[in-house]
Amino acid sequence: MDLFDEDLSEDRDQYVVIALEDREILGCLMLKIIDKDTVKYRQMAVKRTAQGRGVGTTLIRYADNFCFLNDYTKVELHARVPVRGFYERNGFQADGNEFIEVGIPHIFMHKALNPR
């Protein structure tokens, strides 16, 4: 398989944050740059055995810090409805009605980051 620039064009403005413990991946979070102010958090996952240990919160704090240090002022995401409370505890606010994405109920959430 050959990779060309057009194959990678969607990936240029994306980053992945990974939580490790003893060289084992416990969780990950993708960041997609939307515009000069906004980053979208996507595809967050935490290993089942690591859930409830603060891994997700650590990923979000690290990502928020990355955004802040790079002068992004807004973060948005599509949260699965059952984990809405997790994102609210991490500073996100729901906006709008629930919708179906990949067959699962989601809600749009966002938060502002304090500018420098």
The first five atom37 places (N, CA, C, CB, O) and aatype in JSON, in Angstrom:
{
  "aatype": [12, 3, 10, 13, 3, 6, 3, 10, 15, 6, 3, 1, 3, 5, 18, 19, 19, 9, 0, 10, 6, 3, 1, 6, 9, 10, 7, 4, 10, 12, 10, 11, 9, 9, 3, 11, 3, 16, 19, 11, 18, 1, 5, 12, 0, 19, 11, 1, 16, 0, 5, 7, 1, 7, 19, 7, 16, 16, 10, 9, 1, 18, 0, 3, 2, 13, 4, 13, 10, 2, 3, 18, 16, 11, 19, 6, 10, 8, 0, 1, 19, 14, 19, 1, 7, 13, 18, 6, 1, 2, 7, 13, 5, 0, 3, 7, 2, 6, 13, 9, 6, 19, 7, 9, 14, 8, 9, 13, 12, 8, 11, 0, 10, 2, 14, 1],
  "atom_mask": [
    [1, 1, 1, 1, 1],
    [1, 1, 1, 1, 1],
    [1, 1, 1, 1, 1],
    [1, 1, 1, 1, 1],
    [1, 1, 1, 1, 1],
    [1, 1, 1, 1, 1],
    [1, 1, 1, 1, 1],
    [1, 1, 1, 1, 1],
    [1, 1, 1, 1, 1],
    [1, 1, 1, 1, 1],
    [1, 1, 1, 1, 1],
    [1, 1, 1, 1, 1],
    [1, 1, 1, 1, 1],
    [1, 1, 1, 1, 1],
    [1, 1, 1, 1, 1],
    [1, 1, 1, 1, 1],
    [1, 1, 1, 1, 1],
    [1, 1, 1, 1, 1],
    [1, 1, 1, 1, 1],
    [1, 1, 1, 1, 1],
    [1, 1, 1, 1, 1],
    [1, 1, 1, 1, 1],
    [1, 1, 1, 1, 1],
    [1, 1, 1, 1, 1],
    [1, 1, 1, 1, 1],
    [1, 1, 1, 1, 1],
    [1, 1, 1, 0, 1],
    [1, 1, 1, 1, 1],
    [1, 1, 1, 1, 1],
    [1, 1, 1, 1, 1],
    [1, 1, 1, 1, 1],
    [1, 1, 1, 1, 1],
    [1, 1, 1, 1, 1],
    [1, 1, 1, 1, 1],
    [1, 1, 1, 1, 1],
    [1, 1, 1, 1, 1],
    [1, 1, 1, 1, 1],
    [1, 1, 1, 1, 1],
    [1, 1, 1, 1, 1],
    [1, 1, 1, 1, 1],
    [1, 1, 1, 1, 1],
    [1, 1, 1, 1, 1],
    [1, 1, 1, 1, 1],
    [1, 1, 1, 1, 1],
    [1, 1, 1, 1, 1],
    [1, 1, 1, 1, 1],
    [1, 1, 1, 1, 1],
    [1, 1, 1, 1, 1],
    [1, 1, 1, 1, 1],
    [1, 1, 1, 1, 1],
    [1, 1, 1, 1, 1],
    [1, 1, 1, 0, 1],
    [1, 1, 1, 1, 1],
    [1, 1, 1, 0, 1],
    [1, 1, 1, 1, 1],
    [1, 1, 1, 0, 1],
    [1, 1, 1, 1, 1],
    [1, 1, 1, 1, 1],
    [1, 1, 1, 1, 1],
    [1, 1, 1, 1, 1],
    [1, 1, 1, 1, 1],
    [1, 1, 1, 1, 1],
    [1, 1, 1, 1, 1],
    [1, 1, 1, 1, 1],
    [1, 1, 1, 1, 1],
    [1, 1, 1, 1, 1],
    [1, 1, 1, 1, 1],
    [1, 1, 1, 1, 1],
    [1, 1, 1, 1, 1],
    [1, 1, 1, 1, 1],
    [1, 1, 1, 1, 1],
    [1, 1, 1, 1, 1],
    [1, 1, 1, 1, 1],
    [1, 1, 1, 1, 1],
    [1, 1, 1, 1, 1],
    [1, 1, 1, 1, 1],
    [1, 1, 1, 1, 1],
    [1, 1, 1, 1, 1],
    [1, 1, 1, 1, 1],
    [1, 1, 1, 1, 1],
    [1, 1, 1, 1, 1],
    [1, 1, 1, 1, 1],
    [1, 1, 1, 1, 1],
    [1, 1, 1, 1, 1],
    [1, 1, 1, 0, 1],
    [1, 1, 1, 1, 1],
    [1, 1, 1, 1, 1],
    [1, 1, 1, 1, 1],
    [1, 1, 1, 1, 1],
    [1, 1, 1, 1, 1],
    [1, 1, 1, 0, 1],
    [1, 1, 1, 1, 1],
    [1, 1, 1, 1, 1],
    [1, 1, 1, 1, 1],
    [1, 1, 1, 1, 1],
    [1, 1, 1, 0, 1],
    [1, 1, 1, 1, 1],
    [1, 1, 1, 1, 1],
    [1, 1, 1, 1, 1],
    [1, 1, 1, 1, 1],
    [1, 1, 1, 1, 1],
    [1, 1, 1, 1, 1],
    [1, 1, 1, 0, 1],
    [1, 1, 1, 1, 1],
    [1, 1, 1, 1, 1],
    [1, 1, 1, 1, 1],
    [1, 1, 1, 1, 1],
    [1, 1, 1, 1, 1],
    [1, 1, 1, 1, 1],
    [1, 1, 1, 1, 1],
    [1, 1, 1, 1, 1],
    [1, 1, 1, 1, 1],
    [1, 1, 1, 1, 1],
    [1, 1, 1, 1, 1],
    [1, 1, 1, 1, 1],
    [1, 1, 1, 1, 1]
  ],
  "atom_positions": [
    [[0.84, -1.17, 0.0], [0.0, 0.0, 0.0], [0.89, 1.24, 0.0], [-0.96, 0.0, 1.21], [1.84, 1.33, 0.77]],
    [[0.57, 2.17, -0.86], [1.3, 3.43, -0.93], [0.47, 4.53, -0.29], [1.63, 3.79, -2.4], [-0.75, 4.6, -0.45]],
    [[1.16, 5.38, 0.45], [0.5, 6.54, 1.05], [0.94, 7.78, 0.3], [0.83, 6.66, 2.56], [2.13, 8.01, 0.1]],
    [[-0.02, 8.55, -0.11], [0.24, 9.8, -0.79], [-0.25, 10.93, 0.09], [-0.43, 9.83, -2.18], [-0.99, 10.72, 1.05]],
    [[0.17, 12.16, -0.26], [-0.24, 13.32, 0.52], [-1.75, 13.4, 0.69], [0.26, 14.59, -0.13], [-2.23, 13.73, 1.77]],
    [[-2.51, 13.08, -0.37], [-3.97, 13.19, -0.26], [-4.53, 12.15, 0.71], [-4.61, 13.01, -1.63], [-5.58, 12.38, 1.31]],
    [[-3.85, 11.02, 0.88], [-4.29, 10.01, 1.84], [-4.16, 10.52, 3.27], [-3.49, 8.72, 1.67], [-4.92, 10.12, 4.15]],
    [[-3.19, 11.38, 3.5], [-2.91, 11.87, 4.84], [-3.49, 13.26, 5.11], [-1.43, 11.9, 5.06], [-3.34, 13.78, 6.22]],
    [[-4.14, 13.86, 4.13], [-4.59, 15.24, 4.28], [-5.54, 15.42, 5.46], [-5.27, 15.7, 3.02], [-5.49, 16.46, 6.11]],
    [[-6.38, 14.45, 5.76], [-7.32, 14.56, 6.89], [-6.6, 14.44, 8.23], [-8.4, 13.49, 6.79], [-7.14, 14.86, 9.25]],
    [[-5.4, 13.88, 8.24], [-4.68, 13.64, 9.49], [-3.7, 14.75, 9.86], [-3.94, 12.34, 9.39], [-3.14, 14.73, 10.95]],
    [[-3.49, 15.69, 8.98], [-2.45, 16.71, 9.21], [-2.67, 17.51, 10.49], [-2.41, 17.66, 8.04], [-1.7, 17.81, 11.2]],
    [[-3.87, 17.84, 10.8], [-4.15, 18.69, 11.96], [-4.74, 17.89, 13.11], [-5.09, 19.81, 11.57], [-5.66, 18.36, 13.78]],
    [[-4.23, 16.68, 13.33], [-4.71, 15.85, 14.41], [-3.55, 15.37, 15.28], [-5.5, 14.64, 13.86], [-2.43, 15.18, 14.8]],
    [[-3.85, 15.2, 16.55], [-2.86, 14.73, 17.52], [-3.52, 13.64, 18.36], [-2.34, 15.9, 18.43], [-4.74, 13.58, 18.46]],
    [[-2.7, 12.79, 18.95], [-3.2, 11.74, 19.83], [-2.48, 11.86, 21.17], [-3.0, 10.32, 19.21], [-1.25, 11.92, 21.22]],
    [[-3.26, 11.9, 22.24], [-2.72, 11.89, 23.6], [-2.91, 10.48, 24.13], [-3.43, 12.97, 24.52], [-4.0, 9.91, 24.02]],
    [[-1.86, 9.91, 24.7], [-1.92, 8.53, 25.2], [-1.53, 8.51, 26.67], [-0.98, 7.6, 24.38], [-0.56, 9.15, 27.07]],
    [[-2.3, 7.78, 27.47], [-1.97, 7.57, 28.88], [-1.3, 6.21, 29.02], [-3.26, 7.65, 29.79], [-1.85, 5.19, 28.61]],
    [[-0.1, 6.21, 29.59], [0.68, 4.99, 29.76], [0.92, 4.7, 31.24], [2.02, 5.09, 29.02], [1.04, 5.62, 32.06]],
    [[1.0, 3.42, 31.56], [1.42, 2.98, 32.88], [2.24, 1.72, 32.69], [0.19, 2.73, 33.84], [1.74, 0.72, 32.17]],
    [[3.49, 1.77, 33.09], [4.39, 0.63, 32.91], [4.38, 0.13, 31.46], [4.01, -0.52, 33.85], [4.3, -1.07, 31.2]],
    [[4.45, 1.09, 30.51], [4.49, 0.8, 29.07], [3.21, 0.18, 28.53], [5.64, -0.12, 28.78], [3.2, -0.32, 27.41]],
    [[2.14, 0.21, 29.3], [0.84, -0.29, 28.85], [-0.06, 0.92, 28.56], [0.18, -1.23, 29.93], [-0.16, 1.84, 29.37]],
    [[-0.71, 0.9, 27.4], [-1.64, 1.98, 27.06], [-2.93, 1.8, 27.85], [-1.93, 2.01, 25.52], [-3.59, 0.77, 27.76]],
    [[-3.26, 2.83, 28.64], [-4.49, 2.79, 29.44], [-5.62, 3.57, 28.78], [-4.23, 3.34, 30.82], [-6.8, 3.29, 29.01]],
    [[-5.26, 4.55, 27.97], [-6.28, 5.36, 27.33], [-5.7, 6.25, 26.26], [0.0, 0.0, 0.0], [-4.49, 6.42, 26.15]],
    [[-6.6, 6.82, 25.46], [-6.17, 7.72, 24.4], [-7.27, 8.74, 24.11], [-5.82, 6.94, 23.12], [-8.44, 8.53, 24.43]],
    [[-6.86, 9.84, 23.51], [-7.77, 10.91, 23.13], [-7.2, 11.58, 21.89], [-7.97, 11.94, 24.29], [-6.03, 11.97, 21.87]],
    [[-8.02, 11.71, 20.85], [-7.59, 12.39, 19.63], [-8.01, 13.85, 19.69], [-8.18, 11.71, 18.38], [-9.08, 14.18, 20.19]],
    [[-7.15, 14.72, 19.17], [-7.44, 16.15, 19.07], [-7.4, 16.53, 17.6], [-6.42, 17.01, 19.9], [-6.42, 16.24, 16.91]],
    [[-8.45, 17.16, 17.12], [-8.5, 17.63, 15.73], [-8.62, 19.15, 15.74], [-9.69, 16.97, 14.95], [-9.55, 19.71, 16.33]],
    [[-7.69, 19.8, 15.08], [-7.72, 21.26, 14.98], [-8.83, 21.63, 13.99], [-6.33, 21.84, 14.52], [-8.81, 21.2, 12.84]],
    [[-9.79, 22.43, 14.45], [-10.91, 22.85, 13.61], [-10.6, 24.18, 12.93], [-12.2, 22.96, 14.44], [-10.78, 24.33, 11.72]],
    [[-10.15, 25.14, 13.71], [-9.76, 26.44, 13.17], [-8.76, 27.08, 14.14], [-11.01, 27.37, 12.96], [-8.28, 26.41, 15.06]],
    [[-8.44, 28.34, 13.94], [-7.4, 28.98, 14.76], [-7.75, 29.07, 16.23], [-7.11, 30.36, 14.23], [-6.87, 29.29, 17.07]],
    [[-9.02, 28.91, 16.57], [-9.47, 29.01, 17.96], [-9.94, 27.69, 18.57], [-10.57, 30.0, 18.05], [-9.95, 27.55, 19.79]],
    [[-10.33, 26.73, 17.73], [-11.11, 25.59, 18.2], [-10.44, 24.25, 17.94], [-12.45, 25.6, 17.54], [-9.88, 24.01, 16.87]],
    [[-10.52, 23.38, 18.94], [-10.05, 21.99, 18.84], [-11.23, 21.08, 19.19], [-8.82, 21.71, 19.79], [-12.0, 21.37, 20.11]],
    [[-11.36, 20.0, 18.46], [-12.4, 19.0, 18.75], [-11.74, 17.77, 19.34], [-13.22, 18.64, 17.46], [-10.8, 17.22, 18.75]],
    [[-12.23, 17.33, 20.5], [-11.76, 16.08, 21.1], [-12.59, 14.95, 20.51], [-11.87, 16.12, 22.67], [-13.81, 15.04, 20.4]],
    [[-11.9, 13.87, 20.13], [-12.56, 12.75, 19.46], [-12.02, 11.43, 19.98], [-12.37, 12.84, 17.93], [-10.91, 11.35, 20.5]],
    [[-12.82, 10.41, 19.82], [-12.38, 9.02, 20.0], [-11.69, 8.76, 21.34], [-11.44, 8.63, 18.89], [-10.68, 8.07, 21.39]],
    [[-12.22, 9.32, 22.42], [-11.62, 9.05, 23.73], [-11.96, 7.63, 24.15], [-12.12, 10.08, 24.79], [-13.1, 7.18, 24.02]],
    [[-10.96, 6.94, 24.65], [-11.16, 5.57, 25.12], [-10.24, 5.31, 26.3], [-10.9, 4.54, 23.99], [-9.08, 5.7, 26.3]],
    [[-10.79, 4.64, 27.31], [-10.0, 4.23, 28.48], [-10.25, 2.74, 28.68], [-10.38, 5.06, 29.76], [-11.39, 2.28, 28.7]],
    [[-9.17, 2.02, 28.83], [-9.25, 0.58, 29.06], [-10.18, 0.29, 30.23], [-7.83, -0.02, 29.32], [-10.11, 0.95, 31.27]],
    [[-11.05, -0.69, 30.07], [-12.06, -0.99, 31.09], [-11.45, -1.14, 32.48], [-12.81, -2.26, 30.71], [-12.0, -0.64, 33.46]],
    [[-10.32, -1.83, 32.58], [-9.69, -2.06, 33.89], [-9.07, -0.79, 34.47], [-8.63, -3.13, 33.77], [-8.71, -0.77, 35.65]],
    [[-8.95, 0.26, 33.66], [-8.37, 1.52, 34.14], [-9.45, 2.57, 34.42], [-7.38, 2.06, 33.13], [-9.14, 3.64, 34.95]],
    [[-10.69, 2.28, 34.09], [-11.76, 3.25, 34.31], [-11.98, 3.47, 35.8], [-13.06, 2.78, 33.64], [-11.86, 2.55, 36.61]],
    [[-12.31, 4.7, 36.15], [-12.53, 5.06, 37.54], [-11.26, 5.4, 38.3], [0.0, 0.0, 0.0], [-11.3, 5.62, 39.51]],
    [[-10.13, 5.44, 37.59], [-8.84, 5.73, 38.22], [-8.29, 7.1, 37.84], [-7.83, 4.66, 37.84], [-7.14, 7.42, 38.16]],
    [[-9.09, 7.91, 37.18], [-8.65, 9.25, 36.81], [-7.93, 9.35, 35.48], [0.0, 0.0, 0.0], [-7.41, 10.41, 35.14]],
    [[-7.87, 8.26, 34.73], [-7.15, 8.27, 33.45], [-7.81, 9.23, 32.47], [-7.1, 6.85, 32.85], [-7.13, 10.02, 31.83]],
    [[-9.13, 9.17, 32.35], [-9.84, 10.05, 31.43], [-9.66, 11.51, 31.78], [0.0, 0.0, 0.0], [-9.43, 12.35, 30.91]],
    [[-9.77, 11.82, 33.06], [-9.58, 13.2, 33.52], [-8.16, 13.67, 33.23], [-9.89, 13.32, 35.02], [-7.95, 14.81, 32.82]],
    [[-7.18, 12.81, 33.43], [-5.79, 13.16, 33.14], [-5.6, 13.43, 31.65], [-4.84, 12.04, 33.59], [-4.91, 14.39, 31.29]],
    [[-6.2, 12.62, 30.8], [-6.12, 12.85, 29.35], [-6.7, 14.21, 28.99], [-6.85, 11.74, 28.58], [-6.1, 14.96, 28.22]],
    [[-7.86, 14.53, 29.55], [-8.5, 15.81, 29.24], [-7.65, 16.97, 29.76], [-9.91, 15.87, 29.85], [-7.48, 17.96, 29.06]],
    [[-7.13, 16.86, 30.96], [-6.29, 17.95, 31.5], [-5.06, 18.17, 30.64], [-5.88, 17.64, 32.95], [-4.67, 19.31, 30.38]],
    [[-4.44, 17.08, 30.2], [-3.25, 17.19, 29.35], [-3.63, 17.85, 28.02], [-2.62, 15.8, 29.1], [-2.93, 18.75, 27.54]],
    [[-4.74, 17.4, 27.43], [-5.19, 17.97, 26.16], [-5.56, 19.45, 26.32], [-6.39, 17.19, 25.61], [-5.21, 20.27, 25.48]],
    [[-6.26, 19.78, 27.41], [-6.61, 21.18, 27.67], [-5.34, 22.03, 27.78], [-7.44, 21.3, 28.97], [-5.29, 23.14, 27.25]],
    [[-4.33, 21.52, 28.45], [-3.08, 22.25, 28.6], [-2.4, 22.45, 27.24], [-2.13, 21.51, 29.56], [-1.9, 23.54, 26.95]],
    [[-2.39, 21.41, 26.41], [-1.85, 21.52, 25.06], [-2.57, 22.64, 24.3], [-1.97, 20.18, 24.29], [-1.94, 23.48, 23.67]],
    [[-3.9, 22.63, 24.38], [-4.69, 23.65, 23.67], [-4.37, 25.04, 24.2], [-6.19, 23.36, 23.82], [-4.16, 25.97, 23.42]],
    [[-4.34, 25.19, 25.5], [-4.04, 26.47, 26.13], [-2.67, 26.99, 25.7], [-4.11, 26.35, 27.66], [-2.53, 28.16, 25.33]],
    [[-1.66, 26.13, 25.76], [-0.3, 26.53, 25.4], [-0.16, 26.88, 23.92], [0.67, 25.44, 25.75], [0.78, 27.59, 23.54]],
    [[-1.08, 26.38, 23.1], [-1.04, 26.67, 21.67], [-2.1, 27.68, 21.25], [-1.22, 25.39, 20.88], [-2.44, 27.8, 20.08]],
    [[-2.61, 28.42, 22.24], [-3.52, 29.55, 22.02], [-4.88, 29.2, 21.45], [-2.87, 30.52, 21.12], [-5.52, 30.04, 20.82]],
    [[-5.34, 27.98, 21.65], [-6.72, 27.64, 21.3], [-7.6, 28.04, 22.48], [-6.88, 26.1, 20.97], [-7.21, 27.88, 23.63]],
    [[-8.77, 28.57, 22.18], [-9.63, 29.09, 23.24], [-10.93, 28.31, 23.41], [-9.96, 30.52, 22.97], [-11.66, 28.53, 24.38]],
    [[-11.23, 27.39, 22.49], [-12.48, 26.63, 22.57], [-12.21, 25.16, 22.3], [-13.52, 27.18, 21.56], [-11.39, 24.79, 21.46]],
    [[-12.91, 24.32, 23.05], [-12.85, 22.87, 22.85], [-14.28, 22.38, 22.69], [-12.12, 22.14, 24.04], [-15.18, 22.82, 23.4]],
    [[-14.49, 21.47, 21.75], [-15.82, 20.89, 21.56], [-15.69, 19.39, 21.39], [-16.53, 21.51, 20.33], [-14.61, 18.87, 21.09]],
    [[-16.8, 18.69, 21.6], [-16.82, 17.24, 21.4], [-18.25, 16.75, 21.27], [-16.12, 16.52, 22.56], [-19.2, 17.46, 21.62]],
    [[-18.39, 15.54, 20.77], [-19.66, 14.82, 20.74], [-19.57, 13.74, 21.8], [-19.97, 14.22, 19.3], [-18.85, 12.76, 21.62]],
    [[-20.29, 13.91, 22.9], [-20.22, 12.97, 24.02], [-21.32, 11.92, 23.9], [-20.32, 13.71, 25.37], [-22.46, 12.24, 23.57]],
    [[-20.96, 10.68, 24.17], [-22.01, 9.67, 24.31], [-22.85, 10.06, 25.51], [-21.4, 8.21, 24.47], [-22.32, 10.45, 26.55]],
    [[-24.17, 9.97, 25.38], [-25.08, 10.44, 26.43], [-24.78, 9.81, 27.79], [-26.5, 10.13, 26.03], [-24.81, 10.54, 28.79]],
    [[-24.49, 8.51, 27.9], [-24.24, 7.94, 29.23], [-23.03, 8.52, 29.97], [-24.06, 6.47, 29.11], [-22.94, 8.4, 31.19]],
    [[-22.09, 9.14, 29.26], [-20.91, 9.7, 29.92], [-20.91, 11.23, 29.94], [-19.64, 9.21, 29.23], [-19.88, 11.87, 30.17]],
    [[-22.07, 11.81, 29.7], [-22.21, 13.27, 29.73], [-21.72, 13.84, 31.06], [-23.69, 13.67, 29.5], [-21.01, 14.85, 31.08]],
    [[-22.06, 13.21, 32.17], [-21.66, 13.68, 33.49], [-20.16, 13.75, 33.66], [0.0, 0.0, 0.0], [-19.64, 14.67, 34.3]],
    [[-19.45, 12.8, 33.08], [-17.98, 12.81, 33.14], [-17.44, 14.09, 32.51], [-17.39, 11.57, 32.41], [-16.58, 14.76, 33.07]],
    [[-17.97, 14.43, 31.34], [-17.49, 15.64, 30.66], [-17.93, 16.9, 31.41], [-18.01, 15.68, 29.22], [-17.18, 17.88, 31.45]],
    [[-19.12, 16.9, 31.99], [-19.55, 18.05, 32.79], [-18.6, 18.25, 33.98], [-21.0, 17.86, 33.29], [-18.26, 19.38, 34.32]],
    [[-18.19, 17.17, 34.61], [-17.24, 17.28, 35.73], [-15.88, 17.81, 35.27], [-17.06, 15.91, 36.41], [-15.09, 18.29, 36.08]],
    [[-15.62, 17.71, 33.98], [-14.37, 18.21, 33.42], [-14.55, 19.55, 32.69], [-13.77, 17.18, 32.47], [-13.75, 19.91, 31.83]],
    [[-15.62, 20.27, 33.05], [-15.8, 21.63, 32.59], [-16.59, 21.84, 31.31], [0.0, 0.0, 0.0], [-16.73, 22.98, 30.87]],
    [[-17.1, 20.79, 30.71], [-17.87, 20.92, 29.47], [-19.33, 21.22, 29.76], [-17.74, 19.65, 28.62], [-19.87, 20.81, 30.79]],
    [[-19.97, 21.94, 28.83], [-21.4, 22.23, 28.92], [-22.09, 21.65, 27.7], [-21.66, 23.75, 29.03], [-21.58, 21.75, 26.58]],
    [[-23.26, 21.04, 27.93], [-24.05, 20.5, 26.82], [-24.72, 21.65, 26.08], [-25.12, 19.49, 27.34], [-25.06, 22.68, 26.67]],
    [[-24.89, 21.46, 24.79], [-25.51, 22.49, 23.95], [-26.35, 21.79, 22.89], [-24.43, 23.42, 23.29], [-25.82, 21.05, 22.07]],
    [[-27.65, 22.02, 22.92], [-28.52, 21.44, 21.91], [-29.14, 20.13, 22.35], [0.0, 0.0, 0.0], [-29.05, 19.73, 23.52]],
    [[-29.76, 19.47, 21.4], [-30.47, 18.22, 21.66], [-29.59, 17.01, 21.37], [-31.74, 18.15, 20.82], [-28.56, 17.11, 20.7]],
    [[-30.0, 15.89, 21.9], [-29.3, 14.64, 21.61], [-29.46, 14.31, 20.13], [-29.84, 13.48, 22.49], [-30.44, 14.69, 19.5]],
    [[-28.49, 13.59, 19.59], [-28.52, 13.15, 18.2], [-27.86, 11.78, 18.12], [-27.81, 14.18, 17.25], [-27.16, 11.36, 19.04]],
    [[-28.09, 11.1, 17.03], [-27.52, 9.77, 16.83], [-26.29, 9.89, 15.95], [-28.56, 8.79, 16.2], [-26.33, 10.49, 14.88]],
    [[-25.19, 9.32, 16.43], [-23.94, 9.27, 15.67], [-23.41, 7.85, 15.79], [-22.89, 10.33, 16.18], [-23.32, 7.32, 16.9]],
    [[-23.08, 7.24, 14.69], [-22.65, 5.84, 14.63], [-23.6, 4.93, 15.42], [-21.22, 5.7, 15.16], [-23.16, 3.98, 16.08]],
    [[-24.9, 5.23, 15.35], [-25.91, 4.4, 15.98], [-26.05, 4.57, 17.49], [0.0, 0.0, 0.0], [-26.75, 3.8, 18.13]],
    [[-25.38, 5.57, 18.07], [-25.36, 5.77, 19.52], [-25.82, 7.2, 19.83], [-23.92, 5.5, 20.11], [-25.42, 8.13, 19.13]],
    [[-26.66, 7.39, 20.88], [-27.05, 8.75, 21.25], [-25.86, 9.57, 21.76], [-28.15, 8.7, 22.33], [-25.09, 9.12, 22.61]],
    [[-25.72, 10.77, 21.22], [-24.65, 11.7, 21.59], [-25.26, 13.07, 21.9], [-23.6, 11.81, 20.45], [-26.42, 13.33, 21.61]],
    [[-24.44, 13.93, 22.49], [-24.81, 15.33, 22.69], [-23.57, 16.19, 22.44], [-25.39, 15.56, 24.13], [-22.45, 15.82, 22.81]],
    [[-23.78, 17.34, 21.81], [-22.69, 18.28, 21.57], [-22.33, 18.96, 22.88], [-23.09, 19.34, 20.48], [-23.22, 19.4, 23.62]],
    [[-21.04, 19.05, 23.18], [-20.57, 19.71, 24.39], [-19.39, 20.61, 24.04], [-20.18, 18.68, 25.49], [-18.68, 20.37, 23.06]],
    [[-19.18, 21.63, 24.84], [-18.09, 22.57, 24.58], [-17.63, 23.2, 25.89], [-18.52, 23.67, 23.58], [-18.31, 23.13, 26.91]],
    [[-16.45, 23.8, 25.83], [-15.97, 24.62, 26.94], [-14.98, 25.64, 26.41], [-15.32, 23.75, 28.06], [-14.34, 25.44, 25.38]],
    [[-14.89, 26.74, 27.14], [-13.93, 27.79, 26.8], [-12.68, 27.59, 27.65], [-14.54, 29.21, 27.03], [-12.75, 27.24, 28.82]],
    [[-11.55, 27.83, 27.03], [-10.27, 27.82, 27.75], [-9.87, 29.26, 27.98], [-9.16, 27.03, 26.96], [-10.04, 30.1, 27.1]],
    [[-9.34, 29.56, 29.13], [-8.93, 30.93, 29.45], [-7.76, 31.33, 28.57], [-8.57, 31.07, 30.94], [-6.73, 30.65, 28.55]],
    [[-7.89, 32.45, 27.85], [-6.76, 32.9, 27.01], [-5.62, 33.4, 27.87], [-7.21, 34.01, 26.05], [-5.8, 33.79, 29.02]],
    [[-4.43, 33.36, 27.28], [-3.24, 33.85, 28.0], [-3.18, 35.35, 27.97], [-1.95, 33.28, 27.4], [-2.26, 35.94, 28.52]]
  ]
}
